[in-house]
């Protein structure tokens, strides 16, 4: 409003205009210089559109309509157990957590040293949502499938956590005592300076500098110990959560699988399908069609899945205005490809025990009837 007022005062022709022209002038300048900001709650649609418009490479060029189809085809709902493997900056993970509403469990498979959750943190989930989130590294997946993963090294007993809490409380007490000691030393120094005025000023300055440096070193040592204790506590908590994720995977009863990664989908899908229960859906996203074609062929050869479909989404925006509704000329070239299907239990037996084979009796021979013509 101040900018508009200054424009009116500096305008030489504003006073000579009519009232209608002045109102039109003010309205035009307000529309140009006044900005209206609307604060919206973060959602999957808003974040997906924002990432796709600004940094599509970070989310593997995953379009928002494709993400919506992934959530629908994967049957993501509250109370389910879902395995998520994605390298889309945490956008797919956050979308799954938002759809589940904090009920159920989400197991995130991640490559490298740790998971990336930049987009997940933008959702602003409460702490209860993260309690249902588990993480498990991909490099330990083979050991988990073969049964050679050592759980004893990953389990952290409660005594250790209690010890760390005690150590942290002790360190806090020590730090407080150190600060009180420093304050007491300073007060004592002031009293000595007031009483002993005969000592030279240079000696007092050297002593005070030496005591300050010693106190500073002691404070640094306390800070390092506190950081080491905090780091150890976080590592123990991470190992405990990883052990819980391994136990959830070991049950092999996941309700769904969602894969959206820059890696080749075939080895990932074949390995992760071992932990999905029968009659459960799975969805795989890839920016290109050829890796999903190879994955489709491998699944048909291996078996254990039905209703395999490979699809591509097509999206075009429309301008909807009175007497001016028409499709927009500028549109995105492609939204990637989806491979989805349903898992089934494999039948290893050749014959069905419910319907035993029947032994048919030979049909009786027909007797010929000879007529007596005499």
C-alpha positions as CSV (number, residue, x, y, z in Angstrom):
1,X,0.0,0.0,0.0
2,X,2.9,2.4,0.7
3,X,4.2,1.8,-2.8
4,X,0.9,2.7,-4.4
5,X,0.6,5.8,-2.2
6,X,4.1,7.0,-3.3
7,X,3.1,6.4,-6.9
8,X,0.0,8.5,-6.5
9,X,2.0,11.4,-4.8
10,X,4.6,11.4,-7.5
11,X,2.1,11.2,-10.4
12,X,1.6,14.6,-12.1
13,X,-1.6,13.5,-14.0
14,X,-3.4,11.8,-11.1
15,X,-5.0,15.0,-9.8
16,X,-6.5,15.9,-13.1
17,X,-8.2,12.5,-13.6
18,X,-11.8,11.8,-12.9
19,X,-12.9,9.7,-10.0
20,X,-13.5,6.7,-12.1
21,X,-10.0,7.0,-13.8
22,X,-8.4,7.4,-10.3
23,X,-10.1,4.3,-9.0
24,X,-9.0,2.4,-12.1
25,X,-5.4,3.7,-11.7
26,X,-5.3,2.6,-8.1
27,X,-6.7,-0.8,-8.9
28,X,-4.2,-1.4,-11.6
29,X,-1.2,-0.4,-9.4
30,X,-2.5,-2.6,-6.5
31,X,-2.7,-5.5,-8.8
32,X,0.8,-5.0,-10.0
33,X,2.6,-4.2,-6.7
34,X,0.6,-5.9,-4.0
35,X,1.3,-9.6,-3.5
36,X,-1.2,-11.9,-1.9
37,X,0.2,-15.0,-0.2
38,X,-1.9,-18.1,0.6
39,X,-0.4,-20.6,3.0
40,X,-1.4,-24.2,2.2
41,X,-0.8,-27.4,4.1
42,X,1.8,-29.6,2.4
43,X,0.3,-32.5,0.5
44,X,1.4,-35.1,-2.1
45,X,-0.1,-33.1,-5.0
46,X,1.6,-29.8,-4.1
47,X,5.0,-31.3,-3.5
48,X,4.9,-33.6,-6.6
49,X,4.0,-30.6,-8.8
50,X,6.6,-28.4,-7.2
51,X,9.4,-31.0,-7.6
52,X,8.4,-31.9,-11.2
53,X,8.4,-28.3,-12.2
54,X,11.6,-27.3,-10.6
55,X,13.9,-30.4,-10.2
56,X,12.4,-33.3,-12.1
57,X,15.8,-35.1,-12.1
58,X,15.7,-35.6,-8.4
59,X,12.5,-37.5,-8.5
60,X,13.4,-39.6,-11.6
61,X,10.9,-37.5,-13.7
62,X,8.0,-38.9,-11.8
63,X,4.9,-37.0,-12.7
64,X,2.1,-36.4,-10.2
65,X,-0.5,-38.4,-12.1
66,X,1.8,-41.3,-12.3
67,X,2.4,-41.1,-8.6
68,X,-1.3,-41.1,-8.0
69,X,-1.7,-44.3,-10.1
70,X,1.1,-45.9,-8.1
71,X,-0.7,-45.3,-4.8
72,X,-4.0,-46.6,-6.2
73,X,-2.5,-49.7,-7.9
74,X,-0.4,-50.5,-4.9
75,X,-3.6,-50.5,-2.7
76,X,-2.0,-48.3,-0.1
77,X,-4.3,-47.9,2.9
78,X,-4.2,-47.5,6.7
79,X,-3.2,-50.5,8.7
80,X,-1.1,-52.3,6.0
81,X,2.5,-53.3,5.8
82,X,4.2,-51.7,2.8
83,X,7.8,-52.1,1.5
84,X,9.1,-49.0,-0.3
85,X,12.2,-48.8,-2.4
86,X,12.7,-45.4,-4.0
87,X,15.4,-42.9,-4.9
88,X,13.0,-39.9,-5.5
89,X,14.3,-37.8,-2.6
90,X,11.6,-39.3,-0.3
91,X,8.6,-38.1,-2.3
92,X,7.2,-41.6,-2.8
93,X,7.8,-42.5,0.8
94,X,6.1,-39.4,2.1
95,X,3.1,-40.1,-0.2
96,X,2.7,-43.6,1.2
97,X,3.0,-42.3,4.7
98,X,0.4,-39.7,4.1
99,X,-2.0,-42.2,2.5
100,X,-1.6,-44.6,5.5
101,X,-2.2,-41.8,8.1
102,X,0.2,-43.1,10.7
103,X,-1.4,-46.6,11.0
104,X,0.4,-49.7,9.9
105,X,4.1,-50.0,9.1
106,X,6.4,-48.8,6.3
107,X,9.7,-50.4,5.6
108,X,12.1,-48.3,3.5
109,X,14.8,-50.0,1.6
110,X,17.7,-47.7,0.9
111,X,21.1,-48.0,-0.9
112,X,24.3,-46.5,0.5
113,X,25.0,-45.2,3.9
114,X,21.6,-43.9,4.8
115,X,18.1,-43.0,3.5
116,X,17.4,-39.7,1.7
117,X,14.2,-38.0,3.1
118,X,14.4,-34.4,1.9
119,X,10.8,-34.5,0.5
120,X,9.5,-36.6,3.4
121,X,10.5,-33.9,5.9
122,X,8.6,-31.3,3.8
123,X,5.3,-33.0,4.6
124,X,5.5,-31.9,8.3
125,X,4.4,-35.3,9.7
126,X,4.0,-35.6,13.5
127,X,6.3,-37.8,15.5
128,X,3.8,-40.6,15.6
129,X,4.1,-41.1,11.9
130,X,7.9,-41.7,12.1
131,X,7.3,-44.4,14.8
132,X,5.7,-46.6,12.1
133,X,8.6,-46.0,9.7
134,X,11.4,-48.6,9.6
135,X,14.6,-48.7,7.4
136,X,16.7,-51.5,6.1
137,X,19.9,-51.4,3.9
138,X,19.9,-53.1,0.6
139,X,23.4,-54.6,1.0
140,X,22.1,-56.8,3.9
141,X,19.2,-58.1,1.8
142,X,21.0,-61.2,0.6
143,X,22.0,-62.2,4.1
144,X,18.4,-61.8,5.2
145,X,17.1,-64.0,2.4
146,X,19.6,-66.7,3.0
147,X,19.1,-66.5,6.8
148,X,22.8,-65.7,7.6
149,X,22.1,-62.3,9.1
150,X,23.2,-62.0,12.7
151,X,20.6,-60.4,14.8
152,X,22.5,-60.6,18.1
153,X,24.9,-57.9,16.9
154,X,22.1,-55.7,16.0
155,X,20.0,-56.1,19.1
156,X,20.7,-53.4,21.7
157,X,19.8,-54.4,25.3
158,X,17.9,-52.1,27.5
159,X,20.8,-51.9,30.0
160,X,23.0,-50.2,27.5
161,X,20.4,-47.6,26.7
162,X,20.0,-47.0,30.5
163,X,23.7,-46.7,30.8
164,X,23.9,-44.1,28.1
165,X,21.1,-42.1,29.8
166,X,23.0,-42.3,33.1
167,X,26.2,-41.2,31.3
168,X,24.5,-38.3,29.7
169,X,23.0,-37.2,33.0
170,X,26.4,-37.5,34.7
171,X,28.0,-35.5,31.9
172,X,25.3,-32.8,32.4
173,X,26.0,-32.7,36.1
174,X,29.7,-32.5,35.5
175,X,29.2,-29.7,33.1
176,X,27.1,-27.8,35.6
177,X,29.7,-28.3,38.3
178,X,32.5,-27.1,36.0
179,X,30.6,-23.9,35.2
180,X,29.9,-23.3,38.9
181,X,33.6,-23.9,39.6
182,X,34.5,-21.3,36.9
183,X,32.1,-18.8,38.4
184,X,33.5,-19.4,41.9
185,X,37.0,-19.0,40.6
186,X,36.1,-15.7,39.0
187,X,34.5,-14.4,42.2
188,X,37.6,-15.5,44.2
189,X,39.8,-13.7,41.8
190,X,37.9,-10.5,42.2
191,X,38.1,-10.7,46.0
192,X,41.8,-11.3,45.8
193,X,42.3,-8.4,43.4
194,X,40.4,-6.1,45.8
195,X,42.4,-7.2,48.8
196,X,45.9,-7.6,47.3
197,X,46.5,-4.2,45.5
198,X,50.3,-4.5,46.0
199,X,50.8,-7.1,43.3
200,X,51.7,-5.9,39.8
201,X,49.0,-5.8,37.1
202,X,51.0,-7.9,34.6
203,X,51.2,-10.9,36.9
204,X,47.4,-10.7,37.5
205,X,46.7,-10.5,33.8
206,X,48.9,-13.6,33.1
207,X,47.2,-15.6,35.8
208,X,43.7,-14.7,34.6
209,X,44.6,-15.6,31.0
210,X,46.0,-18.9,32.0
211,X,42.9,-19.8,34.0
212,X,40.6,-18.7,31.2
213,X,42.5,-20.9,28.7
214,X,42.3,-23.9,31.1
215,X,38.6,-23.4,31.6
216,X,38.1,-23.1,27.8
217,X,40.0,-26.4,27.3
218,X,37.9,-28.1,29.9
219,X,34.7,-26.9,28.3
220,X,35.8,-28.2,24.9
221,X,36.6,-31.6,26.4
222,X,33.1,-31.7,27.9
223,X,31.5,-30.8,24.6
224,X,33.4,-33.5,22.8
225,X,32.3,-36.1,25.4
226,X,28.7,-34.9,25.0
227,X,28.9,-35.2,21.2
228,X,30.4,-38.7,21.4
229,X,27.7,-39.9,23.8
230,X,24.9,-38.4,21.6
231,X,26.5,-40.0,18.5
232,X,26.6,-43.4,20.2
233,X,23.0,-43.1,21.3
234,X,21.9,-42.4,17.8
235,X,23.9,-45.3,16.4
236,X,22.3,-47.7,19.0
237,X,18.8,-46.4,18.1
238,X,19.5,-46.9,14.4
239,X,20.7,-50.5,15.0
240,X,17.6,-51.2,17.1
241,X,15.2,-49.9,14.4
242,X,17.1,-51.9,11.7
243,X,16.7,-55.1,13.8
244,X,13.0,-54.4,14.1
245,X,12.7,-53.9,10.3
246,X,14.6,-57.2,9.7
247,X,12.1,-59.0,11.9
248,X,9.1,-57.5,10.0
249,X,10.7,-58.6,6.7
250,X,11.4,-62.1,8.0
251,X,7.7,-62.7,8.4
252,X,7.3,-62.4,4.6
253,X,3.7,-61.1,4.9
254,X,4.0,-57.6,3.4
255,X,0.7,-56.2,2.0
256,X,2.3,-54.3,-0.9
257,X,5.5,-53.3,-2.7
258,X,6.3,-50.0,-4.3
259,X,9.5,-49.5,-6.3
260,X,10.6,-46.2,-7.9
261,X,14.3,-46.2,-8.4
262,X,17.0,-45.2,-10.8
263,X,18.5,-48.7,-10.5
264,X,17.6,-51.5,-12.8
265,X,14.2,-52.9,-11.5
266,X,14.7,-56.6,-12.3
267,X,17.1,-57.6,-9.5
268,X,15.3,-55.4,-7.0
269,X,11.9,-56.7,-7.8
270,X,12.9,-60.4,-7.8
271,X,14.5,-60.0,-4.4
272,X,11.8,-57.9,-2.7
273,X,9.0,-60.1,-3.9
274,X,10.2,-62.8,-1.5
275,X,8.9,-60.7,1.4
276,X,5.4,-60.0,-0.1
277,X,2.4,-62.2,0.9
278,X,0.3,-64.0,-1.8
279,X,-2.6,-62.1,-3.3
280,X,-0.9,-58.7,-2.8
281,X,-0.2,-56.0,-5.4
282,X,3.2,-54.6,-6.4
283,X,4.0,-51.6,-8.5
284,X,7.3,-50.7,-10.3
285,X,8.0,-47.3,-11.8
286,X,10.7,-46.6,-14.4
287,X,11.4,-43.6,-16.6
288,X,12.1,-45.9,-19.6
289,X,10.2,-48.8,-21.1
290,X,13.1,-51.3,-21.9
291,X,14.0,-52.2,-18.3
292,X,10.4,-52.9,-17.4
293,X,10.0,-55.1,-20.5
294,X,13.0,-57.2,-19.3
295,X,11.4,-57.3,-15.9
296,X,8.1,-58.4,-17.4
297,X,9.8,-61.3,-19.2
298,X,11.7,-62.4,-16.1
299,X,8.5,-62.5,-14.1
300,X,6.6,-64.5,-16.7
301,X,9.4,-67.0,-16.8
302,X,9.7,-67.3,-13.0
303,X,6.0,-67.4,-12.2
304,X,4.3,-66.6,-8.9
305,X,2.5,-63.5,-10.3
306,X,-0.6,-62.9,-12.3
307,X,-2.3,-59.9,-14.0
308,X,0.9,-58.4,-15.2
309,X,0.4,-55.1,-17.0
310,X,2.8,-52.5,-18.4
311,X,1.2,-49.1,-19.0
312,X,2.1,-45.5,-19.7
313,X,0.2,-42.6,-18.4
314,X,-0.8,-39.7,-20.6
315,X,-1.7,-36.3,-19.2
316,X,-2.8,-33.1,-20.8
317,X,-3.8,-29.9,-19.0
318,X,-6.9,-27.9,-20.0
319,X,-7.8,-24.3,-19.6
320,X,-11.3,-24.0,-18.2
321,X,-12.8,-20.5,-18.6
322,X,-16.1,-19.2,-19.9
323,X,-16.2,-19.6,-23.7
324,X,-12.4,-20.1,-23.6
325,X,-11.9,-23.8,-22.5
326,X,-9.4,-25.6,-24.6
327,X,-6.4,-28.0,-24.1
328,X,-3.1,-26.3,-23.5
329,X,-0.6,-26.5,-26.3
330,X,2.4,-27.0,-24.0
331,X,2.4,-30.4,-22.2
332,X,5.0,-32.8,-20.8
333,X,6.5,-35.4,-23.1
334,X,6.0,-38.4,-20.8
335,X,5.3,-39.5,-17.3
336,X,7.2,-42.8,-17.2
337,X,6.0,-46.4,-17.3
338,X,4.4,-48.6,-14.7
339,X,4.6,-52.4,-14.3
340,X,2.1,-53.8,-11.8
341,X,0.7,-57.2,-10.9
342,X,-0.5,-59.5,-8.1
343,X,1.5,-62.2,-6.3
344,X,0.2,-65.7,-6.0
345,X,1.3,-68.8,-4.1
346,X,3.2,-71.3,-6.1
347,X,1.9,-74.9,-6.3
348,X,4.8,-77.3,-6.1
349,X,2.8,-80.5,-6.2
350,X,2.0,-81.9,-9.7
351,X,-1.4,-83.4,-8.8
352,X,-4.2,-81.9,-6.7
353,X,-4.8,-83.7,-3.5
354,X,-8.4,-82.6,-3.3
355,X,-9.3,-84.3,-6.6
356,X,-7.7,-87.7,-6.7
357,X,-7.3,-89.5,-10.0
358,X,-10.2,-91.8,-10.9
359,X,-9.7,-95.2,-12.4
360,X,-12.2,-95.8,-15.0
361,X,-13.6,-99.3,-15.5
362,X,-13.6,-100.7,-19.0
363,X,-16.9,-100.4,-20.8
364,X,-18.8,-103.7,-21.3
365,X,-18.6,-105.2,-24.7
366,X,-21.7,-105.0,-26.8
367,X,-23.2,-108.4,-27.7
368,X,-24.2,-109.0,-31.2
369,X,-27.8,-110.1,-31.8
370,X,-28.2,-112.7,-34.5
371,X,-31.7,-113.0,-36.0
372,X,-33.0,-116.4,-36.9
373,X,-34.4,-116.0,-40.4
374,X,-35.8,-119.6,-40.5
